[in-house]
Amino acid sequence: MDGGGRFAQPLNSPAASRPPAGVAAERRRRAQGRDPTPTRPSNARSARIGSFERCLNNWSQSIIALNLPRRSGVVASAFIVLGSIVYGMIRGDHVPAVVASFDEARDIVGNALGMHIAGLALTGQKQLSRDDVLASAGVTAHTSLLFFDVATARARLESNPWISEASVQKLYPDRLQIGVTEREALALWQRDGRIFVISVDGTVLEPFTGQRFTNLPLLVGGGAQKRAKDFLALLDRYPEIRNEVRASVLVAERRWNLRLRSGIDVRLPETDVERALVQLAGLIRNDKLTSRDITAIDLRLPDRVTVQLSDAAALAREEAVKAKKPKNKGGAA
C-alpha cells in the first residue's frame, strides 16, 4: 500500500505488455527463416547480410564436422607461408641463389667433418686451362668431397663444347681425380658475319677472337661446319690447291666454291668434286693459273673450262681483237 491506503499496481497491464498475436507470429516466422513474403527494397542489405551469416555458419559447421586434429590450423598456416615463399623465389628468379647458399652451407659442414679436397689430379686438358676445367666441374676451394656429386660434375664437364668425354672419381678420404678428352679444332667457320672455331664433328667450340687458331682453314656458309671434315680431307690430297685457298664457300648447302689468295673464284661441281680438283691442280701447276689476270674459273662441266677475265684483261683483249681486224682497202670505184 502507499501512503494513501492504495495498493501499488503496474502502469501497464500484462496484456498490454505482450505484443499482438499477429506481430508475435510474424517474428517467429522470420526467426525460423520461413518468411514467405518478399524482402522489401529497404531491407535488401539486411537480407544479404543475413544470407552471408547463414552461409558462414553452415561452412563453419562443416569444418567442425570434419573433426580435424589439433593444431591443424597451425600446420595449414605454415604450408601457406611456405608456399608463398617458394612462389616468391620462383617468380623472383632466386632459386639458383638459394640452392647455391644451401650447397655452401653443406660444404662447410662436410669440411668441418674432415672431408675436404686435399689433392686433385687433372689430366687430358690441352686447350682448356686448369681453372676452366675446375669451373666446369663445379669444384671450388670450399667444395667438400663428402657432398660432391660425381654424376653432376661429369654432366657439367661434358656440357662444355671443348670436352667430348669426362671421368670423375672420388678417392677417399680427400682426393679427387678428373680426366677429360678434348675435341680437336678443325677449322674456322663464318656465318652471318661472325667467325667461330669448330671441331672435327662440327661442334662450335668458341668464337674466334683472332688470338688463336689463325692458321686454321676458313669455311663460309650455312651447313659448312657439318661437311667440313670430308671436304678438307679431300682438299688435303692436293697441297698445291690447299696452299692457295683463302676460303672455302658452301653455296646453298650443295656445292663448294674456292676463293684463292690471288682473288680468283673457283666454282666446283656438286658431284665428282675430285675430278675438278685434279683439273684445277694441273692448271695451277702447268698453266700458272694464279698469275693470270682472271677473276673466276668454272669447273662445273666435265668437258670444258670457262674462264672469266678481269675488267682490265677483257678491255685489253677487246682492243687486241680490234687491232687484228683487216682494214678496208681502196675506195668506191
C-alpha positions in Angstrom: 0.0 0.0 0.0 1.1 3.6 -0.5 0.7 6.4 2.0 -2.9 7.0 0.8 -4.0 3.5 1.5 -3.9 2.3 -2.2 -2.2 -0.9 -3.5 0.7 -0.5 -5.8 -0.1 -1.7 -9.4 2.0 -1.8 -12.6 1.4 1.1 -15.0 0.8 -1.4 -17.9 -1.2 -4.5 -17.6 0.3 -7.9 -18.5 -1.9 -7.9 -21.6 -0.7 -4.5 -22.7 3.0 -5.5 -22.4 2.6 -8.5 -24.7 2.8 -7.9 -28.5 -0.3 -8.6 -30.6 -0.7 -12.2 -31.8 -0.1 -11.3 -35.4 3.2 -9.5 -34.6 4.4 -12.4 -32.5 3.7 -14.9 -35.3 5.5 -12.6 -37.7 8.6 -12.6 -35.5 8.5 -16.4 -35.2 8.3 -16.9 -38.9 11.3 -14.6 -39.5 13.3 -16.2 -36.8 12.7 -19.6 -38.3 13.7 -18.3 -41.8 10.3 -19.2 -43.3 9.1 -15.8 -44.2 7.1 -16.3 -47.4 6.8 -12.5 -48.0 9.3 -11.0 -50.4 12.0 -8.8 -49.0 11.3 -5.1 -49.1 13.8 -3.0 -51.1 14.6 -1.0 -48.0 15.7 -4.3 -46.2 17.8 -5.7 -49.1 21.1 -5.0 -47.4 19.9 -6.7 -44.2 18.8 -9.7 -46.2 22.2 -10.0 -47.9 24.0 -9.8 -44.5 21.7 -12.4 -43.1 22.3 -14.8 -46.1 26.1 -14.3 -45.7 25.9 -15.1 -42.0 23.9 -18.3 -42.7 26.5 -19.4 -45.3 29.3 -18.7 -42.9 27.6 -20.6 -40.2 27.0 -23.6 -42.4 30.6 -23.5 -43.6 31.9 -23.4 -40.0 29.6 -26.3 -39.0 31.1 -28.3 -42.0 34.6 -27.6 -40.8 33.8 -28.6 -37.3 32.1 -31.8 -38.5 35.4 -32.8 -40.1 36.8 -33.4 -36.6 40.3 -32.2 -37.7 43.2 -33.0 -35.3 44.5 -30.3 -33.0 46.9 -27.7 -34.4 45.7 -28.4 -37.9 45.3 -24.7 -38.4 48.9 -24.1 -37.5 50.1 -26.7 -40.0 47.9 -25.2 -42.7 49.2 -21.7 -42.0 52.7 -23.0 -42.2 52.1 -24.6 -45.6 50.5 -21.4 -46.8 53.5 -19.3 -45.7 56.0 -21.9 -47.2 54.1 -21.9 -50.5 54.2 -18.1 -50.6 58.0 -18.2 -50.0 58.5 -20.8 -52.8 56.3 -18.9 -55.2 58.2 -15.7 -54.5 61.5 -17.4 -55.1 60.4 -18.8 -58.4 58.8 -15.5 -59.6 61.8 -13.5 -58.5 64.3 -16.0 -60.0 66.0 -16.5 -56.7 66.1 -20.3 -56.8 69.7 -20.6 -58.1 71.0 -18.3 -55.3 69.1 -20.2 -52.7 70.5 -23.5 -54.0 74.0 -22.1 -54.0 73.7 -20.9 -50.4 72.4 -24.3 -49.4 75.4 -26.0 -51.1 77.9 -23.7 -49.5 76.4 -24.4 -46.0 76.5 -28.2 -46.8 80.2 -28.0 -47.9 81.1 -26.1 -44.7 79.6 -29.0 -42.6 81.4 -31.6 -44.7 84.8 -29.8 -44.4 84.2 -29.5 -40.7 84.0 -33.3 -40.6 87.4 -33.5 -42.3 86.1 -34.4 -45.8 87.7 -31.6 -47.7 89.6 -32.0 -51.0 93.3 -32.0 -50.2 94.5 -33.3 -53.5 93.2 -33.0 -57.1 94.6 -34.8 -60.2 93.6 -33.4 -63.6 94.5 -35.0 -66.9 93.7 -34.5 -70.6 93.3 -30.8 -71.0 95.1 -29.1 -73.8 93.2 -26.0 -75.0 91.3 -25.6 -71.7 93.1 -24.3 -68.6 93.1 -26.0 -65.2 90.7 -23.2 -63.9 88.4 -23.7 -66.9 88.0 -27.5 -66.1 87.5 -27.0 -62.4 84.9 -24.3 -63.0 83.1 -26.5 -65.5 83.1 -29.4 -62.9 81.9 -27.1 -60.1 84.9 -27.5 -57.9 85.9 -24.6 -55.7 88.3 -24.1 -52.8 85.4 -24.9 -50.4 84.0 -28.0 -52.1 83.6 -30.9 -49.7 84.4 -34.4 -51.1 81.6 -35.8 -49.0 78.8 -34.0 -50.8 80.5 -33.7 -54.2 78.2 -35.3 -56.9 80.3 -37.2 -59.4 77.5 -37.6 -61.9 76.6 -34.0 -61.9 80.2 -33.0 -62.3 80.6 -35.3 -65.3 77.5 -33.9 -66.9 78.7 -30.3 -66.4 82.1 -31.1 -67.9 80.6 -32.7 -71.0 78.3 -29.7 -71.5 81.5 -27.7 -72.2 81.8 -27.7 -76.1 85.6 -28.4 -75.8 85.1 -31.6 -73.8 83.8 -34.7 -75.6 84.2 -37.1 -72.7 84.9 -36.8 -69.0 85.6 -39.0 -66.0 85.3 -38.0 -62.3 86.4 -40.2 -59.4 86.4 -39.6 -55.6 89.3 -41.2 -53.8 88.5 -41.1 -50.1 89.4 -39.7 -47.8 90.5 -36.4 -49.5 91.4 -36.8 -53.2 89.6 -36.1 -56.4 90.6 -37.2 -59.9 89.3 -35.7 -63.1 90.1 -36.8 -66.7 88.9 -35.1 -69.9 89.1 -35.8 -73.6 89.0 -32.6 -75.7 87.7 -32.1 -79.2 90.2 -31.1 -81.8 89.9 -27.7 -83.5 89.5 -28.3 -87.2 88.6 -25.0 -88.9 87.1 -21.5 -88.7 83.5 -21.2 -89.7 82.0 -17.9 -90.8 78.3 -17.3 -90.7 76.2 -14.2 -90.5 79.3 -12.0 -90.2 80.6 -13.9 -87.2 83.5 -16.4 -87.1 83.7 -19.5 -84.8 86.2 -22.3 -84.1 84.7 -25.7 -85.0 85.7 -29.2 -84.2 86.0 -32.3 -86.4 82.4 -33.3 -85.7 81.1 -29.7 -86.5 80.7 -28.6 -82.9 81.1 -24.9 -82.3 83.9 -24.7 -79.8 84.2 -20.9 -79.2 84.0 -17.6 -81.0 87.1 -16.7 -83.0 88.9 -13.8 -81.3 91.9 -13.5 -83.6 94.4 -14.5 -81.0 94.4 -18.3 -81.5 93.8 -20.7 -84.5 94.7 -18.1 -87.1 96.3 -21.0 -89.2 93.1 -22.9 -89.5 91.3 -23.1 -92.9 88.3 -20.8 -93.3 84.8 -22.2 -94.2 81.9 -19.9 -95.1 78.1 -20.6 -95.4 75.3 -22.4 -93.6 75.9 -26.1 -93.2 79.6 -25.9 -93.9 80.5 -26.9 -90.4 78.8 -30.3 -90.9 80.6 -31.1 -94.2 84.0 -29.6 -93.2 85.8 -32.8 -92.2 85.2 -34.7 -95.5 85.8 -31.7 -97.8 89.0 -30.6 -96.0 90.3 -34.2 -96.1 89.8 -34.2 -99.9 91.5 -30.8 -100.2 94.5 -32.1 -98.3 95.2 -34.5 -101.1 96.2 -31.6 -103.3 98.7 -29.4 -101.4 99.2 -27.1 -104.4 95.5 -26.2 -104.1 95.2 -26.2 -100.3 98.1 -23.7 -100.0 96.4 -21.3 -102.4 92.9 -21.4 -100.8 91.9 -18.5 -98.7 88.3 -19.7 -98.0 86.0 -22.5 -99.0 82.4 -21.3 -99.5 79.5 -23.7 -99.4 76.8 -22.5 -101.9 73.2 -23.3 -101.0 74.5 -26.2 -98.9 75.0 -28.1 -102.2 78.5 -27.4 -103.7 81.7 -25.6 -102.9 83.5 -22.5 -104.3 87.1 -21.9 -103.6 88.4 -18.3 -103.1 92.1 -18.3 -103.9 94.6 -16.0 -102.4 95.1 -14.3 -105.8 91.4 -13.4 -105.7 90.2 -16.0 -108.2 86.9 -17.8 -107.5 86.9 -21.4 -108.5 83.4 -23.0 -109.0 83.4 -26.7 -108.2 80.6 -29.1 -109.3 78.1 -30.6 -106.9 79.3 -34.1 -107.7 82.6 -35.5 -108.8 84.5 -32.9 -106.9 87.8 -34.8 -107.1 87.8 -34.7 -110.9 87.5 -30.9 -110.8 90.3 -30.7 -108.2 92.6 -32.8 -110.3 91.9 -30.4 -113.2 92.5 -27.4 -111.0 95.8 -28.7 -109.7 97.0 -29.2 -113.3 96.0 -25.6 -114.2 97.9 -24.2 -111.2 101.0 -26.3 -111.7 101.3 -26.2 -115.5 99.5 -23.1 -116.7 100.4 -20.8 -113.8 96.7 -20.1 -113.2 97.2 -18.0 -110.1 99.3 -15.5 -112.0 96.8 -14.9 -114.8 94.6 -11.8 -115.0 91.3 -13.6 -114.4 88.6 -13.4 -111.7 86.8 -16.7 -111.9 87.2 -20.2 -113.3 84.2 -22.6 -113.7 84.9 -26.3 -113.5 81.3 -27.5 -113.1 81.1 -29.0 -116.5 83.4 -32.0 -117.1 84.2 -31.3 -120.8 85.1 -27.7 -120.6 86.7 -24.9 -118.6 85.2 -21.5 -118.5 87.3 -18.5 -117.5 86.2 -15.0 -116.6 88.7 -12.2 -117.3 89.1 -9.2 -115.1 87.8 -5.9 -116.5 91.3 -4.7 -117.5 92.1 -8.0 -119.2 88.8 -8.0 -121.0 89.3 -4.5 -122.3 92.9 -5.3 -123.4 91.6 -8.4 -125.2 88.9 -6.4 -126.9 91.4 -3.9 -128.2 93.7 -6.6 -129.4 90.9 -8.2 -131.3 90.1 -4.9 -132.9 93.7 -4.4 -133.9 93.8 -7.7 -135.7 90.8 -6.9 -137.9 91.8 -6.2 -141.5 91.4 -2.6 -142.7 89.3 -1.8 -145.8 91.4 -1.4 -148.9 90.6 1.1 -151.7 87.6 3.2 -152.1 84.5 3.2 -154.1 85.0 2.8 -157.9 
